[in-house]
Amino acid sequence: MAVAAIGGDTHMGQTVILGVIGSDAHVVGITILEQALTAAGFDVENLGVQTSKAEFVSAAESEDAGAVLVSSLYGHAEQDCQGLHERLADADCDAVTYIGGNLAVGQNDWAETEDVFRELGFDRVFDAETDPEAVVASLERDLDHTTTETERVSVNS
């Protein structure tokens, strides 16, 4: 038996900013992630594709976001994310930050890729094969966000 969250626990005020950074136009991953986060009770502000660093910072600041989730599938995330955390700090935004996707062209050594993005300031780094539920579970832990028992439903597996 599996337990899945339904409804929203929006009274907790946990806003998540989600978007695809830079010139990347891959939308499927963030759409799936938006659905999973919403089902888990997070308020999601989906910025869509081809989102600039300034747009991420502005949204995080105006929404008092608990988390900023950056997606990139076209392999140029390191270049696109340079300076993002400095801009977030300048805006006094202390949101946790995640990045996921196909982050580097020729991404052969995942540990090395993960280190690059941790050095850029990301709290968690996910590859393109990560299950959306793993991201939700990490975010729930990082933001101490839980759904109430009345928002849970048992589903036979």
Buried (B, 14 or more C-beta within 10 A) or exposed (E): EEEEBEBBBEEBEBBBBBBBBBEBEBBEBBEEBBEBBBBBBBBBBBBEBBBBBEBBBBBBBEBEBBBBBBBBBBBBBBEBBEEBBEBBEEBEBEBBBBBBBBBBEEBEEEEEBBEBBEEBBBBBBBEBEBEBEEBBEBBBEBBEBBBEEEBBEEEEE
